[in-house]
């Protein structure tokens, strides 16, 4: 029997199935990127893949705290565009 992989949603503070979450990564060179494959090297944080959670992350700075980096509005817009696709 295959186990269900869970990860911690840093915005909503709950565990959820990895397949329902979006991974955001701070790469070793300091840039912040969306990681759809889950394999990019760097510090990763997971959040529920919807617009409401992204807005909450921006308001509470939960993603910035989890990744330990300042995140610009352009990065939030890039994540939002990814969620729309």
Buried (B, 14 or more C-beta within 10 A) or exposed (E): EEEEEBBBBBBBEEEBEEEEBBBBBBEEEEEBBBBEEBEBEBBBBBBBBEEEBBEBBBEEEBBBEBBEBEBEEEBBEBBEEBBEE
